[in-house]
């Protein structure tokens, strides 16, 4: 679907292009810095962390969004890409979870507090999650009303990550001492712990998806077309 861009639409595109460009910059630079700091180690082992996978995913989505923004500005037409909105929502939910987890881990009673004061860690755990939330909330084309069950689509990256990491752990490719999170330590945790944690993660994901989509709908009124143009299908 396409619609003719008005003045507010162009401002929204410029803002989205800026945020997406910043996400690409921080995503690429944080991954490069992280790889250089672990030059003597196997950097691919870092992909056992959801943070690294989320950063790669968000960077790729942001690059696509930036290209779409440039295309729309050049053609003067707004593309209503529902699937891209879903991917942006998936990125925002994933990054929000990463930000919340790192925030909770800073409490003194949590063991092995991560050091977020390095450039790559601060970018992945703080800057990118905040920019991802802004990127979705300030998007002019909201996901609009969707079936409640479809909101769980935003959890597919988390599901894919969990499936791959669990398979690698069970296959012995990720040794016990390299397991990234305590809720993946199958040898030391009861089965009820994993069921409880899984239910919590998916429930939290669903709530985040609902809050973000509702917030996007409300904020999208700021970018309402000055003069409603007919939408043209293509």
Secondary structure by P-SEA (a helix, b strand, c coil): cbbbbcaaaaaaaaaaaaaaaaaaaaaaaaaaaaaaaacccccccccccaaaaaaaaaaaaaaaaaaaaaaaaaaccccccaaaaaaaaaaaaaaaaaaaaaaaacccccccccccccaaaaaaccaaaaaaaaaaaaccccccccccccccccaaaaaaaaaaaaaaaaacccccccccccccccccccaaaaaaaaaaaaaaaaaaaaaaaaaaaaaccccccccccccccc
